[in-house]
Amino acid sequence: MKKIMFIYNPSSGDGSITNYLDEIIDRFKQKGFYIVPHRTFMKGDLNPAMGELKRDDYHCIIAAGGDGTVSNVVNFMLKYNLNIPLGLFPWGTVNDFAGYLNIPKNVKGCCDIITGGKTRSIDVGRVNDSYFINVVSAGFLTDVAHKTDTTLKHILGKLAYYLKGIEGLPRVRPIKIRIEDGCRVFEEKVYLLLVLNSSSAGGFNKLAPKAGLDDGQLDVLAIKACSIPEFLNLSFKVLKNEHLSDPNVIYFKGEKFTISSDEAVETDVDGELGPLLPLDIKVIPGRVRVFVES
């Protein structure tokens, strides 16, 4: 039997992934695959799993959890220079990366995609000394993601983020940033900065409608400091995918960026706390193969 390393985060999403382990193991067994499960809770605990993957012959690796879990697995894959395909089980509160690839949120669908064998080479972003698969952010969304209660996320899912965002809207404070890509320099006070690999972040599917996971570029989207009525109007435009023409939006594509600030600005990398600014960001084209629908 071909072996598959199944890395799962039991605290992702509603915490129910462990209830499906027997079904997952059985479905893969029926297709001739042997599952080796490995539980993960936080960054830095995948060295034993990656060591085993390097020593033994594995068909692929599966990441079961949200964007943060997938990102953690990809970081270790690149650290250990593993070139085996990656399968996805989207089990987080928000699954922007898997959603962009149309990976279903059910066991049978995920198993069928992986056993089907079709892969797609996708780009990976590098931020300072680590990697990201979907988005690096600073500003409003970053604050919301880190302050949303875990229990509330388990109960309400994505709605918990939106409620937290509405609650904090009157206290939104702009940050002054500088973005350089070798050709252009932007210096602006912004409420939100996103560097995206896919088009989705925070459950919004078309924030960067021109983005592609295999286009060899990253997309920069920033919302300038504006009045609350302007911000609310822009939010409705986002829902209708009409925001790129708004004068309070900066949007462009590129391969390499430097983002800096005179302030101590926190960032978020794929849903997890990232480094303070400044950031050196670049795209690594076609670095990871991911199982997709046939």
Secondary structure, DSSP 8 states (H G I E B T S, - for coil): -EEEEEEE-TTSTTS-GGGGHHHHHHHHHHTTEEEEEEE--STT--HHHHHHHHHS--SEEEEEESHHHHHHHHHHHHHTT--S-EEEEE-SS--HHHHHTT--SSHHHHHHHHHH--EEEEEEEEETTEEESSEEEEEHHHHHHHHS-HHHHHHHTHHHHHHHHHHHGGG---EEEEEE-SS-EEEEEEEEEEEESSS-BTTBTTSSTT--TTSS-EEEEEEE---HHHHHHHHHHHHTT--TTSTTEEEEEESEEEEE-SS---EEETTEE---S-EEEEEEEEEEEEE---
